[in-house]
Amino acid sequence: MASAFQHDEADIPRQRAKRVDRFRNPNCTLYLAELGGRAIGGLEVLQVPLESRVFINAFAVRPEHQRRGWGRQMLVETTTALVTA
């Protein structure tokens, strides 16, 4: 997924640690998009319950899967799930 976010190889350990920390936040949800059992994209949603707000903090699709509608599908399914929750 680092390629989808265009992270430098040297920055990957820091980014990985940052994502692991997000798992500890009960208001943060990480979504992973898979195709054929392989990750092709992901997004991070932060909910602020006291303010009734939701933020998409990170969103990416691997370069080889871009411009094929996967990102749009990820956004539609995620926002639909958030609105109907």
LINTAPE-V212916 format. One record per residue. RES is the residue in one small letter. SS is DSSP state (H for helix, E for strand, C for the rest). OMEGA is omega in degrees with one decimal (NA if undefined). BURIAL is # if it has 24 or more other C-alpha atoms within 12 Angstrom, else .. Layout:
[[RES & SS & OMEGA & BURIAL] [RES & SS & OMEGA & BURIAL]]
//
This chain:
[[m & C & -179.9 & #] [a & C & 179.8 & #] [s & C & 179.0 & .] [a & C & 179.3 & .] [f & C & 178.9 & .] [q & C & 176.5 & .] [h & C & 172.3 & .] [d & C & -179.9 & .] [e & H & -178.7 & .] [a & H & -177.0 & .] [d & H & -174.8 & .] [i & H & 179.5 & .] [p & H & 178.6 & .] [r & H & 179.3 & .] [q & H & 178.4 & .] [r & H & 178.9 & .] [a & H & 178.5 & .] [k & H & 179.5 & .] [r & H & 178.7 & #] [v & H & 177.1 & .] [d & H & -179.4 & .] [r & H & 177.7 & .] [f & H & -178.8 & .] [r & C & -179.4 & .] [n & C & -177.7 & .] [p & C & 179.8 & .] [n & C & -178.2 & .] [c & E & 178.5 & #] [t & E & 176.7 & #] [l & E & 178.9 & #] [y & E & 179.9 & #] [l & E & 176.5 & #] [a & E & -178.9 & #] [e & E & 175.3 & .] [l & E & -178.2 & .] [g & C & 179.0 & .] [g & C & 179.0 & .] [r & E & 178.6 & .] [a & E & 176.8 & .] [i & E & -180.0 & #] [g & E & 178.3 & #] [g & E & 174.1 & #] [l & E & -177.2 & #] [e & E & -178.9 & #] [v & E & 176.6 & #] [l & E & 178.1 & #] [q & E & 176.6 & .] [v & E & -172.5 & .] [p & H & -177.5 & .] [l & H & -179.8 & .] [e & H & -176.9 & .] [s & C & -179.6 & .] [r & E & 176.1 & .] [v & E & 179.7 & .] [f & E & 170.0 & .] [i & E & -174.4 & #] [n & E & -178.1 & .] [a & E & -178.3 & #] [f & E & -179.5 & #] [a & E & 173.4 & #] [v & E & -179.9 & #] [r & C & -175.8 & #] [p & H & -177.5 & .] [e & H & 179.0 & .] [h & H & -179.9 & .] [q & C & 177.7 & .] [r & C & 177.5 & .] [r & C & 177.5 & .] [g & C & -178.5 & .] [w & H & 179.3 & #] [g & H & 178.0 & #] [r & H & 179.4 & .] [q & H & 178.0 & .] [m & H & -179.5 & #] [l & H & -179.2 & #] [v & H & -178.2 & .] [e & H & -179.4 & .] [t & H & -178.7 & #] [t & H & 176.4 & .] [t & H & 179.0 & .] [a & H & -180.0 & .] [l & H & -178.4 & .] [v & H & -177.0 & .] [t & H & -179.0 & .] [a & C & NA & .]]
//
